[in-house]
């Protein structure tokens, strides 16, 4: 047995390796040319989500630092559920665009986020690159 060795088994495998490699090159090229494209009015926007953000509240207040003593934090906290953040990162400028925060992470949530993003400027040209 070699418990330190693992292998992923649920990851999608490309049906055509050559097509997959070309798609990777195309996406990398967009990231590489983001500044130049931005200057010509084309936006390269990376879309990502962060799920399971915990809303926590400390049960006990912190005790401030005093002479010769460290500040004290109690580790116990109260959970107030989780949130999902979906945000757009404009690659050329580094700005976060049209973030959405919600209780769920569904296909409809993602579609609503993309629709809200497009609605900010429906005439803009650009590429939305969902990250994984």
For each residue, the residues with C-beta under 8 A, 3 or more apart:
1:
2: 5
3:
4:
5: 2
6:
7:
8: 11
9:
10:
11: 8
12:
13:
14: 17 19 20
15: 19
16: 19 20
17: 14 20 21
18: 21 22
19: 14 15 16 22 23
20: 14 16 17 23 24
21: 17 18 24 25
22: 18 19 25 26
23: 19 20 26 27
24: 20 21 27 28
25: 21 22 28 29
26: 22 23 29 30
27: 23 24 30 31 129
28: 24 25 31 32
29: 25 26 32 33
30: 26 27 33 34 37 44 127 129
31: 27 28 34 44 91 129
32: 28 29
33: 29 30 36 37 44
34: 30 31 37 38 44 91 92
35: 38 39 92
36: 33 39 40
37: 30 33 34 40 42 43 44 92
38: 34 35 41 42 43 44 90 91 92 93
39: 35 36 92
40: 36 37
41: 38 124 125
42: 37 38 125 126 127
43: 37 38 90 92 124 125 126 127
44: 30 31 33 34 37 38 90 91 92 126 127 129
45: 88 89 90 91 97 117 126 127 128 129
46: 88 89 91 129 131
47: 86 87 88 89 113 114 117 128 129 130 131
48: 86 87 89 130 131
49: 84 85 86 87 105 110
50: 53 84 85 87
51: 82 84 105
52: 82 84
53: 50 82 83 84 85
54: 79 81 82
55: 79 80 81 82 83
56: 77 78 79 80
57: 77 78 80
58: 61 62 73 74 76 77 78
59: 74 76 77 78
60: 74 76
61: 58
62: 58 71 72 73 74
63: 71 72
64: 71
65: 69 70 71
66: 69
67:
68:
69: 65 66 72
70: 65
71: 62 63 64 65
72: 62 63 69
73: 58 62
74: 58 59 60 62
75:
76: 58 59 60
77: 56 57 58 59
78: 56 57 58 59
79: 54 55 56
80: 55 56 57
81: 54 55 103
82: 51 52 53 54 55 103
83: 53 55 101 102 103
84: 49 50 51 52 53 101 102 103 104 105 109
85: 49 50 53 99 100 101
86: 47 48 49 99 100 102 109 110 113
87: 47 48 49 50 96 97 98 99 100
88: 45 46 47 96 97 98 99 117 128
89: 45 46 47 48 94 95 96 97
90: 38 43 44 45 93 94 95 96 97
91: 31 34 38 44 45 46 94
92: 34 35 37 38 39 43 44
93: 38 90
94: 89 90 91
95: 89 90
96: 87 88 89 90 99
97: 45 87 88 89 90 117 120
98: 87 88 113 116 117 120
99: 85 86 87 88 96
100: 85 86 87 109 112 113 116
101: 83 84 85
102: 83 84 86 105 109
103: 81 82 83 84
104: 84 109
105: 49 51 84 102 109 110
106: 109 110
107: 110 111
108: 111 112
109: 84 86 100 102 104 105 106 112 113
110: 49 86 105 106 107 113 114
111: 107 108 114 115
112: 100 108 109 115 116
113: 47 86 98 100 109 110 116 117
114: 47 110 111 117 118 128
115: 111 112 118 119
116: 98 100 112 113 119 120
117: 45 47 88 97 98 113 114 120 128
118: 114 115 121 122
119: 115 116 122
120: 97 98 116 117
121: 118 124
122: 118 119
123:
124: 41 43 121
125: 41 42 43
126: 42 43 44 45
127: 30 42 43 44 45
128: 45 47 88 114 117
129: 27 30 31 44 45 46 47
130: 47 48
131: 46 47 48
132:
